[in-house]
Amino acid sequence: QTLSALEVLQLGFNDIHSLGACRTLPLGGLKVLFLQGNDISKLDGLENLSQVRELVLDKNKIRHVDFGSLLSLVNLRELRLEENGLKSLSNLVPLPRLQALHLGANRISDMAELDKLGPLPCVLDLTLANNPVARKQLYRATAIQKLPTLRILDNKEISMEERERVDVLFAMDNRTTQTYVTGAA
C-alpha cells in the first residue's frame, strides 16, 4: 500500500539488470522513475507504469527498443536514453504525450532514423548530439523539417527564422528534384 502512493523512485547506480520486478510491484501512482547508471539491456516490465511522466535510463546497456515495450507509457512526457549504444530509433512510438526525448551519445548514424520520430506528435525538445548522425551535413535542417513541433534541438532553440530557412531549403530541393525528374521524361 505504501508503494502505490510513491510518486518518485530513484534507483540510479544500483547494478540493476532487469525491470521485470516492476510488473509485480504496486507502482500505479509512480510519476518519475530514475534508473540511470545500471546494467539494464532490455526495456521490459513497464506495463504497469502508465502514470509515469519521466523515465530516465541514461548510461545503461539498451542497444535497441523492442516493439511494444513502451506501449503502456501513455502519459510519458520525458524519456532519457543517453549513453546506451542505441543504433536505431525504431519502436519509440506511440508515445502520444512525449515532449522531451534525449538520445545523446548513442550510435545513431543514419539520417533515415529521423523519419521514425515523425509519429511523435508533441516532441518539443530533442537531443541527438554526440551521435554520428549529428555530424552529417544537413542534420539539423532535416530534423527541423521532419519534426514540425520541435522547438529545441541539441539544447539549441530553433528560431522562427531558422525554421523559415529550412522550409525554403527543402522547398527548393523539392523543386529541383521535380524539375530533374520532369526534364528526364
C-alpha positions as CSV (number, residue, x, y, z in Angstrom):
1,Q,0.0,0.0,0.0
2,T,2.9,2.4,0.7
3,L,4.4,1.8,-2.7
4,S,1.2,2.6,-4.5
5,A,1.4,6.2,-3.2
6,L,5.0,6.5,-4.3
7,E,5.4,9.2,-7.0
8,V,9.2,9.4,-7.5
9,L,11.6,6.4,-7.4
10,Q,15.4,6.9,-7.6
11,L,17.1,3.6,-8.4
12,G,20.1,5.0,-10.3
13,F,23.5,3.3,-10.0
14,N,22.2,0.2,-8.2
15,D,23.6,-2.5,-10.5
16,I,20.0,-3.3,-11.7
17,H,20.0,-5.8,-14.7
18,S,16.2,-6.1,-15.3
19,L,13.0,-4.2,-15.0
20,G,10.9,-7.4,-14.6
21,A,10.2,-6.7,-10.9
22,C,8.3,-3.6,-11.9
23,R,5.5,-5.9,-13.1
24,T,4.8,-7.2,-9.6
25,L,5.3,-4.1,-7.5
26,P,2.3,-1.9,-6.9
27,L,3.7,1.3,-8.5
28,G,0.5,2.6,-10.0
29,G,1.0,6.1,-8.8
30,L,4.6,6.4,-9.9
31,K,5.3,9.6,-11.9
32,V,9.1,9.7,-12.1
33,L,11.4,6.8,-12.4
34,F,15.2,7.2,-12.3
35,L,17.2,4.2,-13.5
36,Q,20.4,5.8,-14.8
37,G,23.7,4.1,-14.5
38,N,22.6,0.5,-14.2
39,D,23.1,-2.6,-16.4
40,I,19.6,-2.7,-18.0
41,S,19.8,-4.1,-21.5
42,K,16.1,-4.7,-22.2
43,L,13.0,-2.5,-21.7
44,D,10.5,-4.9,-20.3
45,G,8.3,-4.8,-17.2
46,L,7.0,-1.3,-17.8
47,E,3.4,-2.5,-18.4
48,N,2.0,-1.2,-15.0
49,L,3.6,2.2,-15.2
50,S,1.0,4.1,-17.2
51,Q,1.2,7.1,-14.9
52,V,5.0,7.6,-15.4
53,R,5.7,11.1,-16.8
54,E,9.5,11.0,-16.7
55,L,11.7,7.9,-17.3
56,V,15.5,8.2,-17.0
57,L,17.5,5.4,-18.4
58,D,20.8,7.1,-19.3
59,K,24.0,5.1,-19.0
60,N,22.6,1.6,-19.3
61,K,23.1,-1.1,-21.9
62,I,20.0,-0.7,-24.0
63,R,21.1,-1.3,-27.6
64,H,17.5,-1.3,-29.1
65,V,13.9,-0.8,-28.0
66,D,11.7,-3.8,-28.6
67,F,8.4,-3.4,-30.3
68,G,5.6,-2.6,-27.7
69,S,8.0,-2.2,-24.8
70,L,6.9,1.5,-24.3
71,L,3.2,0.9,-25.3
72,S,1.8,1.4,-21.7
73,L,3.6,4.7,-21.1
74,V,0.8,6.8,-22.4
75,N,1.5,9.7,-20.0
76,L,5.2,9.8,-20.6
77,R,6.4,13.4,-21.2
78,E,10.2,12.9,-21.0
79,L,12.3,10.0,-22.0
80,R,16.1,9.9,-21.4
81,L,18.1,7.2,-23.1
82,E,21.5,8.9,-23.4
83,E,24.8,6.9,-23.5
84,N,23.2,3.5,-24.2
85,G,24.6,2.4,-27.6
86,L,21.3,2.7,-29.4
87,K,21.7,2.3,-33.2
88,S,18.0,2.7,-34.1
89,L,15.1,4.9,-33.3
90,S,12.6,2.1,-34.0
91,N,9.8,1.3,-31.6
92,L,9.8,4.7,-29.7
93,V,6.1,5.1,-30.7
94,P,3.4,5.5,-29.8
95,L,4.2,8.0,-27.0
96,P,1.3,10.5,-27.5
97,R,2.4,13.0,-24.8
98,L,6.1,12.8,-25.2
99,Q,7.6,16.3,-25.2
100,A,11.3,15.7,-24.5
101,L,13.4,12.9,-26.0
102,H,17.1,12.8,-25.0
103,L,19.1,10.3,-27.0
104,G,22.6,11.9,-27.0
105,A,25.8,9.9,-27.1
106,N,24.4,6.8,-28.7
107,R,25.3,5.2,-32.1
108,I,22.5,6.5,-34.3
109,S,24.2,7.2,-37.7
110,D,21.6,7.1,-40.4
111,M,19.5,10.2,-41.3
112,A,16.6,7.9,-42.2
113,E,16.2,7.1,-38.5
114,L,14.8,10.6,-38.0
115,D,11.7,9.5,-40.0
116,K,10.9,7.1,-37.2
117,L,10.3,10.1,-34.9
118,G,7.7,11.7,-37.2
119,P,4.7,9.9,-35.5
120,L,5.6,11.5,-32.1
121,P,3.0,14.4,-32.2
122,C,4.2,16.6,-29.3
123,V,8.0,16.4,-29.3
124,L,9.3,19.9,-28.4
125,D,12.9,19.0,-27.3
126,L,15.1,16.5,-29.0
127,T,18.7,15.7,-28.2
128,L,20.8,13.6,-30.6
129,A,24.1,15.4,-30.0
130,N,27.2,13.1,-29.9
131,N,25.6,10.6,-32.3
132,P,27.2,10.0,-35.7
133,V,24.1,11.3,-37.4
134,A,24.5,14.7,-35.7
135,R,27.8,15.2,-37.6
136,K,26.2,14.7,-41.0
137,Q,25.6,17.5,-43.5
138,L,22.0,19.0,-43.2
139,Y,21.3,17.0,-40.0
140,R,19.9,20.0,-38.1
141,A,17.8,21.2,-41.1
142,T,16.5,17.6,-41.7
143,A,15.5,17.1,-38.1
144,I,13.7,20.5,-38.0
145,Q,11.9,19.7,-41.3
146,K,10.8,16.2,-40.2
147,L,9.6,17.3,-36.7
148,P,7.4,20.4,-37.1
149,T,6.6,20.6,-33.4
150,L,10.3,20.8,-32.4
151,R,11.4,23.9,-30.5
152,I,14.8,22.8,-29.2
153,L,17.3,20.6,-30.9
154,D,20.5,19.6,-29.1
155,N,19.9,22.2,-26.4
156,K,19.7,25.0,-29.0
157,E,16.5,26.8,-29.6
158,I,15.0,26.8,-33.1
159,S,14.2,30.3,-34.1
160,M,11.4,31.2,-36.5
161,E,14.0,32.5,-38.9
162,E,15.8,29.1,-38.9
163,R,12.6,27.3,-39.5
164,E,11.8,29.5,-42.4
165,R,15.2,28.9,-43.9
166,V,14.7,25.2,-43.5
167,D,11.3,25.4,-45.3
168,V,12.9,27.4,-48.2
169,L,15.8,24.9,-48.4
170,F,13.5,21.9,-48.6
171,A,11.0,23.6,-51.0
172,M,14.0,24.4,-53.3
173,D,15.2,20.9,-53.0
174,N,11.8,19.5,-53.9
175,R,11.5,21.8,-57.0
176,T,15.0,20.8,-58.1
177,T,14.1,17.1,-57.8
178,Q,10.7,17.6,-59.6
179,T,12.4,19.6,-62.4
180,Y,15.1,16.9,-62.8
181,V,12.5,14.1,-62.9
182,T,10.2,16.0,-65.3
183,G,13.1,17.1,-67.5
184,A,14.3,13.5,-67.7
185,A,11.0,12.2,-69.1
